[in-house]
Amino acid sequence: MIRINLLPQKREARRASEGNQNWLLVVLGVVLLEVVVLIFVQKAKQDELKRVVSVNQKVDAQINDIKRQISNHNEIKSQLKDLRDREEAIKKLQSARTGPTETLLELAKMLTIGRGPTVDNDKLEQLKRDNLGAVPNQGWDSRRMWLNSYAETDRKVRIIGHARDGEDVSEFVRRLTLSDYFYEVKLLPAVKTFDKDSHVDLLKFELSAKVRY
């Protein structure tokens, strides 16, 4: 009788089956890992997409806001111009009301004995160092000169008066030139006259200047 031993073959079959199962588990593990990685990558991509969409929405909102501002730009410019024009008109009106009075008070001040023009103290001290001849004479007797006419048009003034001599006129011009209220003072040629009432020789003068207020 012939005997056939099949036991080793069964063991080999079991080993082959176990090997196939292990390989299948490895493949399934790799596939599962890839799926997990893909899920994380997909999630990251979705988050990035949401962020980009959010940024785009903000940019679109800013663009729309800028468009609205630009559409109203001309209207806003027109309104601002109207406001500035009104402010300027008010300033001119206020200056027209108070300016001439201030300049007349300044004239009265500089023609008062012992007083002088309105001037910055530092400017006056510097003038004393640089050009003493341009400094007003505090001892000048302003009664030696008087004004006959004072006219102002568009902040340009013309003054006509009489003085005892040329030095009195020069002192008056010095004070006008130094004053904070007057500039571009120009003395026109003077004319000698004789006052019949007082029997005194006089000097008729005329000058022009601009005023600031």
Backbone torsions as a table, in degrees:
resi	resn	phi	psi	omega
1	MET	NA	137.7	-179.6
2	ILE	-97.0	130.5	178.9
3	ARG	-110.6	136.9	179.6
4	ILE	-118.3	125.1	-179.4
5	ASN	-92.8	111.5	-178.4
6	LEU	-99.5	-2.2	-175.8
7	LEU	-61.6	-48.9	179.5
8	PRO	-58.7	-36.9	-179.2
9	GLN	-65.1	-37.1	178.0
10	LYS	-64.7	-39.3	178.7
11	ARG	-63.4	-42.4	-179.8
12	GLU	-64.7	-36.1	179.0
13	ALA	-66.0	-40.1	178.7
14	ARG	-65.4	-40.0	179.1
15	ARG	-62.9	-42.0	179.6
16	ALA	-64.0	-40.1	179.2
17	SER	-65.5	-42.0	178.0
18	GLU	-63.8	-38.7	178.9
19	GLY	-64.0	-40.3	178.6
20	ASN	-65.3	-38.9	178.6
21	GLN	-64.8	-42.7	178.4
22	ASN	-62.2	-44.0	179.0
23	TRP	-62.0	-40.1	178.8
24	LEU	-64.3	-38.4	177.8
25	LEU	-64.6	-40.5	178.1
26	VAL	-62.1	-45.1	-179.9
27	VAL	-62.6	-44.2	179.0
28	LEU	-62.7	-38.0	177.9
29	GLY	-63.8	-42.7	178.8
30	VAL	-63.6	-43.9	179.9
31	VAL	-62.9	-41.6	179.6
32	LEU	-64.0	-40.4	178.2
33	LEU	-62.9	-42.2	178.7
34	GLU	-62.9	-39.7	179.3
35	VAL	-63.4	-43.1	178.9
36	VAL	-62.6	-45.1	179.0
37	VAL	-61.0	-43.6	179.5
38	LEU	-62.5	-37.3	179.0
39	ILE	-64.0	-44.4	179.1
40	PHE	-64.5	-42.4	179.1
41	VAL	-62.8	-43.4	179.7
42	GLN	-62.6	-41.1	178.4
43	LYS	-62.7	-43.3	179.2
44	ALA	-63.4	-41.2	178.8
45	LYS	-64.2	-40.4	178.7
46	GLN	-64.5	-41.9	177.4
47	ASP	-63.0	-42.0	178.5
48	GLU	-63.6	-40.4	179.0
49	LEU	-63.6	-42.1	178.2
50	LYS	-62.0	-40.8	180.0
51	ARG	-64.4	-44.1	179.2
52	VAL	-63.0	-42.6	178.9
53	VAL	-62.4	-40.6	179.2
54	SER	-64.2	-43.4	178.3
55	VAL	-62.5	-43.2	179.4
56	ASN	-61.9	-39.0	178.4
57	GLN	-64.2	-41.1	177.7
58	LYS	-64.5	-42.5	178.6
59	VAL	-62.8	-43.5	178.2
60	ASP	-60.6	-39.7	179.0
61	ALA	-65.1	-40.9	177.9
62	GLN	-64.8	-41.5	178.9
63	ILE	-61.9	-44.2	178.9
64	ASN	-63.5	-38.3	178.5
65	ASP	-65.3	-42.4	177.9
66	ILE	-63.3	-40.5	178.4
67	LYS	-60.6	-41.2	178.7
68	ARG	-64.3	-41.0	179.2
69	GLN	-64.9	-41.9	179.8
70	ILE	-64.8	-38.8	-179.0
71	SER	-63.0	-28.0	179.6
72	ASN	-98.9	5.5	-173.4
73	HIS	-61.2	-48.7	-178.5
74	ASN	-62.7	-38.7	178.8
75	GLU	-65.0	-42.6	179.2
76	ILE	-64.5	-43.1	178.1
77	LYS	-59.6	-41.6	179.5
78	SER	-63.9	-41.3	179.0
79	GLN	-65.2	-42.1	178.5
80	LEU	-63.4	-40.4	178.7
81	LYS	-63.1	-41.7	177.7
82	ASP	-61.1	-42.1	179.6
83	LEU	-64.1	-44.0	179.5
84	ARG	-63.9	-41.1	179.0
85	ASP	-62.3	-39.5	179.0
86	ARG	-66.5	-42.9	179.2
87	GLU	-61.9	-42.8	179.9
88	GLU	-64.7	-40.2	178.7
89	ALA	-63.8	-40.0	178.6
90	ILE	-65.0	-42.8	179.0
91	LYS	-61.7	-43.3	179.4
92	LYS	-64.2	-39.5	179.5
93	LEU	-64.5	-43.2	178.7
94	GLN	-64.3	-41.2	178.7
95	SER	-64.8	-40.1	-179.9
96	ALA	-64.3	-29.5	-179.2
97	ARG	-79.4	-41.2	-173.2
98	THR	-101.0	-25.7	-174.5
99	GLY	-58.4	-56.3	-179.3
100	PRO	-57.0	-37.7	177.9
101	THR	-63.2	-41.2	-179.7
102	GLU	-64.6	-40.8	-179.7
103	THR	-68.5	-37.2	177.1
104	LEU	-65.7	-38.6	176.0
105	LEU	-65.2	-36.0	177.6
106	GLU	-65.1	-41.4	176.5
107	LEU	-61.1	-45.4	179.6
108	ALA	-61.6	-36.9	-179.2
109	LYS	-66.6	-45.5	-176.9
110	MET	-75.1	-14.6	177.1
111	LEU	-100.3	12.7	176.9
112	THR	-96.9	133.1	-178.3
113	ILE	-59.2	131.1	178.6
114	GLY	85.9	-2.2	179.2
115	ARG	-118.2	-176.0	-177.0
116	GLY	-161.9	-169.5	-176.9
117	PRO	-73.7	161.1	173.9
118	THR	-79.3	119.3	-176.2
119	VAL	-151.2	148.0	177.4
120	ASP	-64.4	133.8	-175.0
121	ASN	-62.9	-40.0	178.8
122	ASP	-63.3	-40.0	177.8
123	LYS	-63.0	-41.0	-179.9
124	LEU	-65.8	-42.4	179.5
125	GLU	-65.0	-39.4	177.7
126	GLN	-65.2	-37.9	178.7
127	LEU	-66.0	-35.5	177.6
128	LYS	-63.2	-33.5	179.2
129	ARG	-79.2	-36.6	-173.5
130	ASP	-89.7	-41.4	-174.2
131	ASN	-149.1	85.7	-175.9
132	LEU	-63.6	-27.5	-179.4
133	GLY	-68.2	-17.8	179.7
134	ALA	-90.8	-1.1	-179.4
135	VAL	-85.5	133.7	179.7
136	PRO	-59.6	146.6	178.3
137	ASN	-87.1	111.0	-177.6
138	GLN	-66.9	-19.4	-179.6
139	GLY	-91.9	6.8	-177.8
140	TRP	-68.4	135.4	177.2
141	ASP	-90.0	100.8	-175.5
142	SER	-68.1	-9.1	177.7
143	ARG	-72.8	-8.8	177.6
144	ARG	-79.4	1.0	-178.5
145	MET	-145.7	145.6	176.3
146	TRP	-145.9	158.3	-178.2
147	LEU	-102.5	137.1	177.0
148	ASN	-101.5	-26.7	-175.7
149	SER	-152.4	140.1	174.7
150	TYR	-141.3	116.2	-178.3
151	ALA	-129.1	138.0	180.0
152	GLU	-128.3	132.7	175.7
153	THR	-141.2	121.8	179.9
154	ASP	51.8	43.7	177.7
155	ARG	64.1	22.9	171.5
156	LYS	-115.9	128.6	-175.7
157	VAL	-115.5	152.4	174.0
158	ARG	-131.3	125.6	-175.7
159	ILE	-119.0	132.6	176.5
160	ILE	-124.3	136.1	-179.4
161	GLY	-160.8	-177.0	177.9
162	HIS	-127.8	149.0	178.6
163	ALA	-142.6	161.6	-179.9
164	ARG	-69.6	-37.8	178.8
165	ASP	-157.0	-178.1	-176.6
166	GLY	-66.0	-30.9	-180.0
167	GLU	-65.3	-35.4	176.7
168	ASP	-64.5	-41.4	177.6
169	VAL	-64.7	-42.4	179.5
170	SER	-61.1	-40.1	178.8
171	GLU	-64.3	-40.1	178.2
172	PHE	-64.2	-41.9	178.7
173	VAL	-64.8	-39.9	177.2
174	ARG	-58.2	-44.2	-178.2
175	ARG	-67.9	-40.9	176.9
176	LEU	-62.8	-44.5	-177.7
177	THR	-63.3	-36.7	-177.6
178	LEU	-80.7	-21.0	-175.8
179	SER	-64.6	145.2	176.6
180	ASP	-71.0	-13.7	-175.6
181	TYR	-94.0	-18.6	-174.8
182	PHE	-122.9	149.1	174.7
183	TYR	-155.3	166.9	-176.0
184	GLU	52.9	49.8	179.3
185	VAL	-77.0	126.6	-179.0
186	LYS	-129.2	122.2	179.3
187	LEU	-92.0	126.9	177.5
188	LEU	-87.5	162.7	-179.9
189	PRO	-55.7	132.3	-179.5
190	ALA	-88.2	160.7	-178.7
191	VAL	-128.4	131.7	177.2
192	LYS	-78.2	135.8	178.7
193	THR	-133.8	169.6	178.4
194	PHE	-127.6	124.7	179.5
195	ASP	-86.9	114.5	-176.4
196	LYS	-69.0	-31.4	-177.7
197	ASP	-70.8	-46.2	-178.1
198	SER	-95.9	-7.4	-178.6
199	HIS	54.8	46.9	-178.8
200	VAL	-127.5	139.6	174.0
201	ASP	-74.4	133.3	-179.4
202	LEU	-126.8	168.3	178.0
203	LEU	-123.6	115.0	177.5
204	LYS	-86.7	126.6	-177.2
205	PHE	-126.1	161.0	177.8
206	GLU	-146.7	137.9	179.7
207	LEU	-145.7	160.1	177.1
208	SER	-123.7	155.4	179.6
209	ALA	-161.9	167.8	173.7
210	LYS	-113.5	149.2	-177.8
211	VAL	-116.2	150.5	176.0
212	ARG	-124.4	130.2	175.8
213	TYR	-160.8	NA	NA
